[in-house]
């Protein structure tokens, strides 16, 4: 895995899946595991974690790799929803104002940030 450039923002990318789409999510994670542009990968969560109400895994990216990896995800995610947000001190703003989606947005549990 690569190293981020100090001072550059990092991004969290959450890839959501259900039981039916679990094989696709595992395949995507397997490819991302070997991608040198990826800073780190979270484990495959099989239930709600934090504000995420369903199964998901997290990808940590430095800003200089964000567009390339998101382009690849857009072409390969099929019907999976993907949340992209900056890693900043304000979790509510990160998951709302500064968030963007590939696919259909997932309703997050934002009360924990209020």
Backbone atoms as SQL, in Angstrom:
CREATE TABLE atoms (id INTEGER PRIMARY KEY, chain TEXT, resi INTEGER, resn TEXT, atom TEXT, x REAL, y REAL, z REAL);
INSERT INTO atoms VALUES
  (1, 'A', 1, 'UNK', 'N', 0.839, -1.170, 0.000),
  (2, 'A', 1, 'UNK', 'CA', 0.000, 0.000, 0.000),
  (3, 'A', 1, 'UNK', 'C', 0.890, 1.241, 0.000),
  (4, 'A', 2, 'UNK', 'N', 0.408, 2.286, -0.622),
  (5, 'A', 2, 'UNK', 'CA', 1.204, 3.488, -0.774),
  (6, 'A', 2, 'UNK', 'C', 1.142, 4.372, 0.472),
  (7, 'A', 3, 'UNK', 'N', 1.986, 5.365, 0.505),
  (8, 'A', 3, 'UNK', 'CA', 2.002, 6.340, 1.583),
  (9, 'A', 3, 'UNK', 'C', 1.356, 7.626, 1.087),
  (10, 'A', 4, 'UNK', 'N', 0.581, 8.277, 1.953),
  (11, 'A', 4, 'UNK', 'CA', -0.020, 9.547, 1.552),
  (12, 'A', 4, 'UNK', 'C', 1.003, 10.662, 1.693),
  (13, 'A', 5, 'UNK', 'N', 0.765, 11.742, 0.982),
  (14, 'A', 5, 'UNK', 'CA', 1.623, 12.913, 1.053),
  (15, 'A', 5, 'UNK', 'C', 1.173, 13.730, 2.258),
  (16, 'A', 6, 'UNK', 'N', 2.112, 14.056, 3.143),
  (17, 'A', 6, 'UNK', 'CA', 1.766, 14.794, 4.349),
  (18, 'A', 6, 'UNK', 'C', 1.084, 16.110, 3.994),
  (19, 'A', 7, 'UNK', 'N', 0.023, 16.402, 4.725),
  (20, 'A', 7, 'UNK', 'CA', -0.723, 17.634, 4.496),
  (21, 'A', 7, 'UNK', 'C', -1.851, 17.483, 3.489),
  (22, 'A', 8, 'UNK', 'N', -1.826, 16.454, 2.680),
  (23, 'A', 8, 'UNK', 'CA', -2.893, 16.207, 1.710),
  (24, 'A', 8, 'UNK', 'C', -4.074, 15.550, 2.425),
  (25, 'A', 9, 'UNK', 'N', -5.292, 15.942, 2.091),
  (26, 'A', 9, 'UNK', 'CA', -6.445, 15.302, 2.734),
  (27, 'A', 9, 'UNK', 'C', -6.558, 13.840, 2.320),
  (28, 'A', 10, 'UNK', 'N', -7.129, 13.061, 3.207),
  (29, 'A', 10, 'UNK', 'CA', -7.434, 11.683, 2.886),
  (30, 'A', 10, 'UNK', 'C', -8.939, 11.548, 2.752),
  (31, 'A', 11, 'UNK', 'N', -9.347, 10.502, 2.077),
  (32, 'A', 11, 'UNK', 'CA', -10.764, 10.254, 1.840),
  (33, 'A', 11, 'UNK', 'C', -11.131, 8.852, 2.266),
  (34, 'A', 12, 'UNK', 'N', -12.340, 8.740, 2.780),
  (35, 'A', 12, 'UNK', 'CA', -12.918, 7.441, 3.087),
  (36, 'A', 12, 'UNK', 'C', -13.912, 7.127, 1.978),
  (37, 'A', 13, 'UNK', 'N', -13.827, 5.933, 1.477),
  (38, 'A', 13, 'UNK', 'CA', -14.758, 5.442, 0.472),
  (39, 'A', 13, 'UNK', 'C', -15.416, 4.212, 1.080),
  (40, 'A', 14, 'UNK', 'N', -16.739, 4.246, 1.230),
  (41, 'A', 14, 'UNK', 'CA', -17.484, 3.135, 1.805),
  (42, 'A', 14, 'UNK', 'C', -18.268, 2.455, 0.693),
  (43, 'A', 15, 'UNK', 'N', -18.058, 1.171, 0.536),
  (44, 'A', 15, 'UNK', 'CA', -18.738, 0.394, -0.498),
  (45, 'A', 15, 'UNK', 'C', -19.767, -0.482, 0.200),
  (46, 'A', 16, 'UNK', 'N', -21.038, -0.223, -0.083),
  (47, 'A', 16, 'UNK', 'CA', -22.156, -0.896, 0.572),
  (48, 'A', 16, 'UNK', 'C', -22.610, -2.097, -0.255),
  (49, 'A', 17, 'UNK', 'N', -23.038, -3.136, 0.456),
  (50, 'A', 17, 'UNK', 'CA', -23.510, -4.340, -0.231),
  (51, 'A', 17, 'UNK', 'C', -24.514, -5.074, 0.640),
  (52, 'A', 18, 'UNK', 'N', -25.331, -5.887, 0.014),
  (53, 'A', 18, 'UNK', 'CA', -26.245, -6.758, 0.738),
  (54, 'A', 18, 'UNK', 'C', -25.778, -8.195, 0.525),
  (55, 'A', 19, 'UNK', 'N', -26.510, -9.143, 1.046),
  (56, 'A', 19, 'UNK', 'CA', -26.093, -10.544, 0.939),
  (57, 'A', 19, 'UNK', 'C', -25.979, -10.989, -0.513),
  (58, 'A', 20, 'UNK', 'N', -26.921, -10.573, -1.332),
  (59, 'A', 20, 'UNK', 'CA', -26.921, -10.953, -2.743),
  (60, 'A', 20, 'UNK', 'C', -25.690, -10.423, -3.480),
  (61, 'A', 21, 'UNK', 'N', -25.275, -9.214, -3.152),
  (62, 'A', 21, 'UNK', 'CA', -24.147, -8.584, -3.848),
  (63, 'A', 21, 'UNK', 'C', -22.813, -8.773, -3.114),
  (64, 'A', 22, 'UNK', 'N', -22.822, -9.586, -2.086),
  (65, 'A', 22, 'UNK', 'CA', -21.605, -9.840, -1.313),
  (66, 'A', 22, 'UNK', 'C', -20.460, -10.396, -2.173),
  (67, 'A', 23, 'UNK', 'N', -20.708, -11.332, -3.097),
  (68, 'A', 23, 'UNK', 'CA', -19.605, -11.805, -3.934),
  (69, 'A', 23, 'UNK', 'C', -18.950, -10.684, -4.754),
  (70, 'A', 24, 'UNK', 'N', -19.742, -9.753, -5.282),
  (71, 'A', 24, 'UNK', 'CA', -19.192, -8.621, -6.036),
  (72, 'A', 24, 'UNK', 'C', -18.344, -7.749, -5.115),
  (73, 'A', 25, 'UNK', 'N', -18.847, -7.455, -3.924),
  (74, 'A', 25, 'UNK', 'CA', -18.086, -6.636, -2.972),
  (75, 'A', 25, 'UNK', 'C', -16.761, -7.314, -2.609),
  (76, 'A', 26, 'UNK', 'N', -16.775, -8.607, -2.407),
  (77, 'A', 26, 'UNK', 'CA', -15.534, -9.332, -2.098),
  (78, 'A', 26, 'UNK', 'C', -14.550, -9.278, -3.266),
  (79, 'A', 27, 'UNK', 'N', -15.061, -9.386, -4.490),
  (80, 'A', 27, 'UNK', 'CA', -14.180, -9.292, -5.666),
  (81, 'A', 27, 'UNK', 'C', -13.551, -7.905, -5.758),
  (82, 'A', 28, 'UNK', 'N', -14.365, -6.859, -5.581),
  (83, 'A', 28, 'UNK', 'CA', -13.833, -5.496, -5.630),
  (84, 'A', 28, 'UNK', 'C', -12.774, -5.298, -4.552),
  (85, 'A', 29, 'UNK', 'N', -13.065, -5.769, -3.346),
  (86, 'A', 29, 'UNK', 'CA', -12.109, -5.616, -2.252),
  (87, 'A', 29, 'UNK', 'C', -10.811, -6.363, -2.563),
  (88, 'A', 30, 'UNK', 'N', -10.910, -7.533, -3.177),
  (89, 'A', 30, 'UNK', 'CA', -9.720, -8.294, -3.542),
  (90, 'A', 30, 'UNK', 'C', -8.836, -7.544, -4.520),
  (91, 'A', 31, 'UNK', 'N', -9.438, -6.879, -5.490),
  (92, 'A', 31, 'UNK', 'CA', -8.661, -6.083, -6.446),
  (93, 'A', 31, 'UNK', 'C', -8.038, -4.879, -5.744),
  (94, 'A', 32, 'UNK', 'N', -8.829, -4.198, -4.919),
  (95, 'A', 32, 'UNK', 'CA', -8.330, -3.009, -4.219),
  (96, 'A', 32, 'UNK', 'C', -7.220, -3.348, -3.229),
  (97, 'A', 33, 'UNK', 'N', -7.241, -4.553, -2.706),
  (98, 'A', 33, 'UNK', 'CA', -6.219, -4.988, -1.751),
  (99, 'A', 33, 'UNK', 'C', -4.821, -4.942, -2.363),
  (100, 'A', 34, 'UNK', 'N', -4.735, -5.170, -3.657),
  (101, 'A', 34, 'UNK', 'CA', -3.443, -5.175, -4.351),
  (102, 'A', 34, 'UNK', 'C', -3.157, -3.869, -5.100),
  (103, 'A', 35, 'UNK', 'N', -4.019, -2.874, -4.949),
  (104, 'A', 35, 'UNK', 'CA', -3.869, -1.616, -5.675),
  (105, 'A', 35, 'UNK', 'C', -2.930, -0.686, -4.904),
  (106, 'A', 36, 'UNK', 'N', -1.799, -0.297, -5.494),
  (107, 'A', 36, 'UNK', 'CA', -0.841, 0.556, -4.776),
  (108, 'A', 36, 'UNK', 'C', -1.369, 1.961, -4.471),
  (109, 'A', 37, 'UNK', 'N', -2.469, 2.362, -5.089),
  (110, 'A', 37, 'UNK', 'CA', -3.052, 3.678, -4.819),
  (111, 'A', 37, 'UNK', 'C', -3.874, 3.698, -3.534),
  (112, 'A', 38, 'UNK', 'N', -4.158, 2.532, -2.991),
  (113, 'A', 38, 'UNK', 'CA', -4.986, 2.406, -1.793),
  (114, 'A', 38, 'UNK', 'C', -4.104, 2.484, -0.549),
  (115, 'A', 39, 'UNK', 'N', -4.455, 3.379, 0.362),
  (116, 'A', 39, 'UNK', 'CA', -3.719, 3.545, 1.618),
  (117, 'A', 39, 'UNK', 'C', -3.993, 2.384, 2.569),
  (118, 'A', 40, 'UNK', 'N', -5.276, 2.045, 2.723),
  (119, 'A', 40, 'UNK', 'CA', -5.673, 0.983, 3.644),
  (120, 'A', 40, 'UNK', 'C', -7.084, 0.526, 3.296),
  (121, 'A', 41, 'UNK', 'N', -7.398, -0.693, 3.712),
  (122, 'A', 41, 'UNK', 'CA', -8.740, -1.258, 3.539),
  (123, 'A', 41, 'UNK', 'C', -9.277, -1.672, 4.899),
  (124, 'A', 42, 'UNK', 'N', -10.548, -1.375, 5.126),
  (125, 'A', 42, 'UNK', 'CA', -11.216, -1.862, 6.318),
  (126, 'A', 42, 'UNK', 'C', -11.751, -3.255, 6.075),
  (127, 'A', 43, 'UNK', 'N', -12.142, -3.896, 7.155),
  (128, 'A', 43, 'UNK', 'CA', -12.674, -5.255, 7.016),
  (129, 'A', 43, 'UNK', 'C', -14.097, -5.221, 6.461),
  (130, 'A', 44, 'UNK', 'N', -14.567, -6.361, 6.054),
  (131, 'A', 44, 'UNK', 'CA', -15.928, -6.499, 5.542),
  (132, 'A', 44, 'UNK', 'C', -16.879, -6.524, 6.742),
  (133, 'A', 45, 'UNK', 'N', -17.615, -5.459, 6.944),
  (134, 'A', 45, 'UNK', 'CA', -18.585, -5.400, 8.036),
  (135, 'A', 45, 'UNK', 'C', -19.880, -6.044, 7.560),
  (136, 'A', 46, 'UNK', 'N', -20.413, -6.959, 8.358),
  (137, 'A', 46, 'UNK', 'CA', -21.622, -7.684, 7.961),
  (138, 'A', 46, 'UNK', 'C', -22.882, -7.131, 8.614),
  (139, 'A', 47, 'UNK', 'N', -22.747, -6.011, 9.284),
  (140, 'A', 47, 'UNK', 'CA', -23.896, -5.361, 9.898),
  (141, 'A', 47, 'UNK', 'C', -23.590, -3.895, 10.114),
  (142, 'A', 48, 'UNK', 'N', -24.519, -3.190, 10.751),
  (143, 'A', 48, 'UNK', 'CA', -24.335, -1.757, 10.999),
  (144, 'A', 48, 'UNK', 'C', -23.080, -1.476, 11.828),
  (145, 'A', 49, 'UNK', 'N', -22.362, -0.426, 11.434),
  (146, 'A', 49, 'UNK', 'CA', -21.181, 0.054, 12.161),
  (147, 'A', 49, 'UNK', 'C', -21.174, 1.571, 12.037),
  (148, 'A', 50, 'UNK', 'N', -21.086, 2.262, 13.171),
  (149, 'A', 50, 'UNK', 'CA', -21.085, 3.718, 13.128),
  (150, 'A', 50, 'UNK', 'C', -22.333, 4.225, 12.437),
  (151, 'A', 51, 'UNK', 'N', -22.194, 5.173, 11.525),
  (152, 'A', 51, 'UNK', 'CA', -23.371, 5.722, 10.841),
  (153, 'A', 51, 'UNK', 'C', -23.842, 4.849, 9.676),
  (154, 'A', 52, 'UNK', 'N', -23.130, 3.779, 9.417),
  (155, 'A', 52, 'UNK', 'CA', -23.411, 2.936, 8.244),
  (156, 'A', 52, 'UNK', 'C', -24.420, 1.852, 8.625),
  (157, 'A', 53, 'UNK', 'N', -25.618, 1.875, 8.027),
  (158, 'A', 53, 'UNK', 'CA', -26.711, 1.009, 8.469),
  (159, 'A', 53, 'UNK', 'C', -26.693, -0.406, 7.902),
  (160, 'A', 54, 'UNK', 'N', -25.744, -0.686, 7.045),
  (161, 'A', 54, 'UNK', 'CA', -25.752, -1.985, 6.373),
  (162, 'A', 54, 'UNK', 'C', -24.322, -2.462, 6.148),
  (163, 'A', 55, 'UNK', 'N', -24.197, -3.590, 5.528),
  (164, 'A', 55, 'UNK', 'CA', -22.877, -4.150, 5.225),
  (165, 'A', 55, 'UNK', 'C', -22.071, -3.174, 4.384),
  (166, 'A', 56, 'UNK', 'N', -20.773, -3.092, 4.684),
  (167, 'A', 56, 'UNK', 'CA', -19.907, -2.196, 3.918),
  (168, 'A', 56, 'UNK', 'C', -18.459, -2.492, 4.262),
  (169, 'A', 57, 'UNK', 'N', -17.585, -2.009, 3.406),
  (170, 'A', 57, 'UNK', 'CA', -16.166, -1.956, 3.747),
  (171, 'A', 57, 'UNK', 'C', -15.636, -0.607, 3.322),
  (172, 'A', 58, 'UNK', 'N', -14.552, -0.207, 3.982),
  (173, 'A', 58, 'UNK', 'CA', -13.993, 1.125, 3.776),
  (174, 'A', 58, 'UNK', 'C', -12.660, 1.050, 3.046),
  (175, 'A', 59, 'UNK', 'N', -12.444, 2.015, 2.174),
  (176, 'A', 59, 'UNK', 'CA', -11.186, 2.182, 1.457),
  (177, 'A', 59, 'UNK', 'C', -10.648, 3.550, 1.845),
  (178, 'A', 60, 'UNK', 'N', -9.390, 3.617, 2.237),
  (179, 'A', 60, 'UNK', 'CA', -8.761, 4.895, 2.581),
  (180, 'A', 60, 'UNK', 'C', -7.859, 5.304, 1.430),
  (181, 'A', 61, 'UNK', 'N', -8.081, 6.534, 0.925),
  (182, 'A', 61, 'UNK', 'CA', -7.332, 7.035, -0.222),
  (183, 'A', 61, 'UNK', 'C', -6.755, 8.415, 0.069),
  (184, 'A', 62, 'UNK', 'N', -5.569, 8.671, -0.458),
  (185, 'A', 62, 'UNK', 'CA', -5.018, 10.024, -0.451),
  (186, 'A', 62, 'UNK', 'C', -5.660, 10.793, -1.609),
  (187, 'A', 63, 'UNK', 'N', -5.711, 12.108, -1.487),
  (188, 'A', 63, 'UNK', 'CA', -6.408, 12.920, -2.487),
  (189, 'A', 63, 'UNK', 'C', -5.848, 12.737, -3.891),
  (190, 'A', 64, 'UNK', 'N', -4.531, 12.531, -4.018),
  (191, 'A', 64, 'UNK', 'CA', -3.952, 12.414, -5.357),
  (192, 'A', 64, 'UNK', 'C', -4.389, 11.133, -6.085),
  (193, 'A', 65, 'UNK', 'N', -4.950, 10.163, -5.355),
  (194, 'A', 65, 'UNK', 'CA', -5.397, 8.910, -5.962),
  (195, 'A', 65, 'UNK', 'C', -6.910, 8.805, -6.073),
  (196, 'A', 66, 'UNK', 'N', -7.610, 9.763, -5.525),
  (197, 'A', 66, 'UNK', 'CA', -9.063, 9.674, -5.440),
  (198, 'A', 66, 'UNK', 'C', -9.729, 9.530, -6.800),
  (199, 'A', 67, 'UNK', 'N', -9.464, 10.422, -7.730),
  (200, 'A', 67, 'UNK', 'CA', -10.158, 10.398, -9.022),
  (201, 'A', 67, 'UNK', 'C', -9.898, 9.113, -9.800),
  (202, 'A', 68, 'UNK', 'N', -8.664, 8.631, -9.792),
  (203, 'A', 68, 'UNK', 'CA', -8.353, 7.392, -10.528),
  (204, 'A', 68, 'UNK', 'C', -9.099, 6.199, -9.953),
  (205, 'A', 69, 'UNK', 'N', -9.084, 6.075, -8.631),
  (206, 'A', 69, 'UNK', 'CA', -9.746, 4.929, -8.000),
  (207, 'A', 69, 'UNK', 'C', -11.262, 5.040, -8.150),
  (208, 'A', 70, 'UNK', 'N', -11.794, 6.247, -8.015),
  (209, 'A', 70, 'UNK', 'CA', -13.237, 6.408, -8.196),
  (210, 'A', 70, 'UNK', 'C', -13.662, 6.115, -9.626),
  (211, 'A', 71, 'UNK', 'N', -12.846, 6.460, -10.595),
  (212, 'A', 71, 'UNK', 'CA', -13.148, 6.121, -11.983),
  (213, 'A', 71, 'UNK', 'C', -13.224, 4.614, -12.170),
  (214, 'A', 72, 'UNK', 'N', -12.271, 3.909, -11.565),
  (215, 'A', 72, 'UNK', 'CA', -12.280, 2.441, -11.641),
  (216, 'A', 72, 'UNK', 'C', -13.521, 1.885, -10.950),
  (217, 'A', 73, 'UNK', 'N', -13.845, 2.435, -9.774),
  (218, 'A', 73, 'UNK', 'CA', -15.033, 1.965, -9.053),
  (219, 'A', 73, 'UNK', 'C', -16.303, 2.228, -9.852),
  (220, 'A', 74, 'UNK', 'N', -16.403, 3.390, -10.477),
  (221, 'A', 74, 'UNK', 'CA', -17.593, 3.698, -11.265),
  (222, 'A', 74, 'UNK', 'C', -17.795, 2.668, -12.383),
  (223, 'A', 75, 'UNK', 'N', -16.721, 2.233, -12.978),
  (224, 'A', 75, 'UNK', 'CA', -16.815, 1.252, -14.062),
  (225, 'A', 75, 'UNK', 'C', -17.063, -0.172, -13.555),
  (226, 'A', 76, 'UNK', 'N', -16.740, -0.453, -12.304),
  (227, 'A', 76, 'UNK', 'CA', -16.775, -1.835, -11.814),
  (228, 'A', 76, 'UNK', 'C', -17.741, -2.101, -10.669),
  (229, 'A', 77, 'UNK', 'N', -18.397, -1.090, -10.136),
  (230, 'A', 77, 'UNK', 'CA', -19.229, -1.263, -8.949),
  (231, 'A', 77, 'UNK', 'C', -20.582, -1.893, -9.262),
  (232, 'A', 78, 'UNK', 'N', -20.950, -1.946, -10.545),
  (233, 'A', 78, 'UNK', 'CA', -22.260, -2.429, -10.976),
  (234, 'A', 78, 'UNK', 'C', -23.337, -1.686, -10.211),
  (235, 'A', 79, 'UNK', 'N', -24.138, -2.372, -9.375),
  (236, 'A', 79, 'UNK', 'CA', -25.252, -1.705, -8.687),
  (237, 'A', 79, 'UNK', 'C', -24.930, -1.323, -7.242),
  (238, 'A', 80, 'UNK', 'N', -23.682, -1.442, -6.824),
  (239, 'A', 80, 'UNK', 'CA', -23.329, -1.108, -5.449),
  (240, 'A', 80, 'UNK', 'C', -23.309, 0.405, -5.237),
  (241, 'A', 81, 'UNK', 'N', -23.748, 0.821, -4.061),
  (242, 'A', 81, 'UNK', 'CA', -23.682, 2.230, -3.669),
  (243, 'A', 81, 'UNK', 'C', -22.345, 2.497, -3.005),
  (244, 'A', 82, 'UNK', 'N', -21.790, 3.679, -3.301),
  (245, 'A', 82, 'UNK', 'CA', -20.473, 4.046, -2.786),
  (246, 'A', 82, 'UNK', 'C', -20.551, 5.465, -2.225),
  (247, 'A', 83, 'UNK', 'N', -20.166, 5.608, -0.968),
  (248, 'A', 83, 'UNK', 'CA', -20.073, 6.914, -0.312),
  (249, 'A', 83, 'UNK', 'C', -18.622, 7.358, -0.306),
  (250, 'A', 84, 'UNK', 'N', -18.381, 8.600, -0.686),
  (251, 'A', 84, 'UNK', 'CA', -17.034, 9.181, -0.665),
  (252, 'A', 84, 'UNK', 'C', -17.104, 10.423, 0.220),
  (253, 'A', 85, 'UNK', 'N', -16.216, 10.496, 1.217),
  (254, 'A', 85, 'UNK', 'CA', -16.179, 11.694, 2.052),
  (255, 'A', 85, 'UNK', 'C', -14.761, 11.958, 2.531),
  (256, 'A', 86, 'UNK', 'N', -14.444, 13.238, 2.780),
  (257, 'A', 86, 'UNK', 'CA', -13.108, 13.559, 3.282),
  (258, 'A', 86, 'UNK', 'C', -12.977, 13.148, 4.748),
  (259, 'A', 87, 'UNK', 'N', -11.767, 12.870, 5.159),
  (260, 'A', 87, 'UNK', 'CA', -11.462, 12.566, 6.556),
  (261, 'A', 87, 'UNK', 'C', -11.136, 13.897, 7.237),
  (262, 'A', 88, 'UNK', 'N', -12.176, 14.510, 7.833),
  (263, 'A', 88, 'UNK', 'CA', -12.022, 15.812, 8.483),
  (264, 'A', 88, 'UNK', 'C', -12.546, 15.717, 9.912),
  (265, 'A', 89, 'UNK', 'N', -12.295, 16.744, 10.703),
  (266, 'A', 89, 'UNK', 'CA', -12.700, 16.751, 12.109),
  (267, 'A', 89, 'UNK', 'C', -14.206, 16.822, 12.322),
  (268, 'A', 90, 'UNK', 'N', -14.946, 17.301, 11.347),
  (269, 'A', 90, 'UNK', 'CA', -16.396, 17.451, 11.457),
  (270, 'A', 90, 'UNK', 'C', -17.074, 16.272, 10.750),
  (271, 'A', 91, 'UNK', 'N', -17.409, 15.232, 11.532),
  (272, 'A', 91, 'UNK', 'CA', -18.000, 14.020, 10.943),
  (273, 'A', 91, 'UNK', 'C', -19.345, 14.280, 10.281),
  (274, 'A', 92, 'UNK', 'N', -20.167, 15.151, 10.886),
  (275, 'A', 92, 'UNK', 'CA', -21.472, 15.443, 10.287),
  (276, 'A', 92, 'UNK', 'C', -21.304, 16.090, 8.913),
  (277, 'A', 93, 'UNK', 'N', -20.466, 17.093, 8.820),
  (278, 'A', 93, 'UNK', 'CA', -20.224, 17.741, 7.525),
  (279, 'A', 93, 'UNK', 'C', -19.576, 16.779, 6.535),
  (280, 'A', 94, 'UNK', 'N', -18.664, 15.953, 7.010),
  (281, 'A', 94, 'UNK', 'CA', -17.999, 14.993, 6.119),
  (282, 'A', 94, 'UNK', 'C', -19.012, 14.057, 5.469),
  (283, 'A', 95, 'UNK', 'N', -20.002, 13.593, 6.261),
  (284, 'A', 95, 'UNK', 'CA', -20.972, 12.618, 5.772),
  (285, 'A', 95, 'UNK', 'C', -22.191, 13.246, 5.108),
  (286, 'A', 96, 'UNK', 'N', -22.251, 14.597, 5.070),
  (287, 'A', 96, 'UNK', 'CA', -23.398, 15.271, 4.440),
  (288, 'A', 96, 'UNK', 'C', -22.918, 16.298, 3.426),
  (289, 'A', 97, 'UNK', 'N', -22.514, 17.461, 3.891),
  (290, 'A', 97, 'UNK', 'CA', -22.129, 18.572, 3.021),
  (291, 'A', 97, 'UNK', 'C', -21.005, 18.202, 2.059),
  (292, 'A', 98, 'UNK', 'N', -20.009, 17.492, 2.543),
  (293, 'A', 98, 'UNK', 'CA', -18.832, 17.172, 1.734),
  (294, 'A', 98, 'UNK', 'C', -18.885, 15.775, 1.105),
  (295, 'A', 99, 'UNK', 'N', -19.978, 15.060, 1.331),
  (296, 'A', 99, 'UNK', 'CA', -20.105, 13.693, 0.811),
  (297, 'A', 99, 'UNK', 'C', -20.582, 13.695, -0.634),
  (298, 'A', 100, 'UNK', 'N', -20.161, 12.680, -1.343),
  (299, 'A', 100, 'UNK', 'CA', -20.727, 12.434, -2.676),
  (300, 'A', 100, 'UNK', 'C', -20.934, 10.939, -2.833),
  (301, 'A', 101, 'UNK', 'N', -21.739, 10.578, -3.811),
  (302, 'A', 101, 'UNK', 'CA', -22.150, 9.180, -3.978),
  (303, 'A', 101, 'UNK', 'C', -21.936, 8.712, -5.408),
  (304, 'A', 102, 'UNK', 'N', -21.613, 7.455, -5.524),
  (305, 'A', 102, 'UNK', 'CA', -21.724, 6.722, -6.781),
  (306, 'A', 102, 'UNK', 'C', -22.897, 5.773, -6.556),
  (307, 'A', 103, 'UNK', 'N', -23.878, 5.818, -7.425),
  (308, 'A', 103, 'UNK', 'CA', -25.061, 4.979, -7.224),
  (309, 'A', 103, 'UNK', 'C', -26.050, 5.642, -6.290),
  (310, 'A', 104, 'UNK', 'N', -26.958, 4.848, -5.777),
  (311, 'A', 104, 'UNK', 'CA', -28.015, 5.356, -4.905),
  (312, 'A', 104, 'UNK', 'C', -27.487, 5.618, -3.498),
  (313, 'A', 105, 'UNK', 'N', -27.783, 6.798, -2.955),
  (314, 'A', 105, 'UNK', 'CA', -27.366, 7.070, -1.575),
  (315, 'A', 105, 'UNK', 'C', -28.031, 6.121, -0.581),
  (316, 'A', 106, 'UNK', 'N', -27.336, 5.832, 0.485),
  (317, 'A', 106, 'UNK', 'CA', -27.820, 5.008, 1.580),
  (318, 'A', 106, 'UNK', 'C', -28.156, 5.952, 2.728),
  (319, 'A', 107, 'UNK', 'N', -29.264, 5.712, 3.410),
  (320, 'A', 107, 'UNK', 'CA', -29.632, 6.553, 4.555),
  (321, 'A', 107, 'UNK', 'C', -28.713, 6.239, 5.730),
  (322, 'A', 108, 'UNK', 'N', -27.909, 7.210, 6.115),
  (323, 'A', 108, 'UNK', 'CA', -26.958, 7.034, 7.203),
  (324, 'A', 108, 'UNK', 'C', -27.595, 7.419, 8.535),
  (325, 'A', 109, 'UNK', 'N', -27.083, 6.863, 9.628),
  (326, 'A', 109, 'UNK', 'CA', -27.498, 7.216, 10.978),
  (327, 'A', 109, 'UNK', 'C', -26.663, 8.407, 11.433),
  (328, 'A', 110, 'UNK', 'N', -27.130, 9.591, 11.119),
  (329, 'A', 110, 'UNK', 'CA', -26.370, 10.814, 11.398),
  (330, 'A', 110, 'UNK', 'C', -26.572, 11.348, 12.804),
  (331, 'A', 111, 'UNK', 'N', -27.534, 10.819, 13.550),
  (332, 'A', 111, 'UNK', 'CA', -27.796, 11.302, 14.906),
  (333, 'A', 111, 'UNK', 'C', -26.555, 11.212, 15.796),
  (334, 'A', 112, 'UNK', 'N', -25.731, 10.246, 15.570),
  (335, 'A', 112, 'UNK', 'CA', -24.515, 10.064, 16.390),
  (336, 'A', 112, 'UNK', 'C', -23.563, 11.252, 16.250),
  (337, 'A', 113, 'UNK', 'N', -23.705, 12.045, 15.189),
  (338, 'A', 113, 'UNK', 'CA', -22.822, 13.186, 14.949),
  (339, 'A', 113, 'UNK', 'C', -23.408, 14.497, 15.468),
  (340, 'A', 114, 'UNK', 'N', -24.642, 14.484, 15.909),
  (341, 'A', 114, 'UNK', 'CA', -25.316, 15.722, 16.345),
  (342, 'A', 114, 'UNK', 'C', -25.076, 15.980, 17.817);
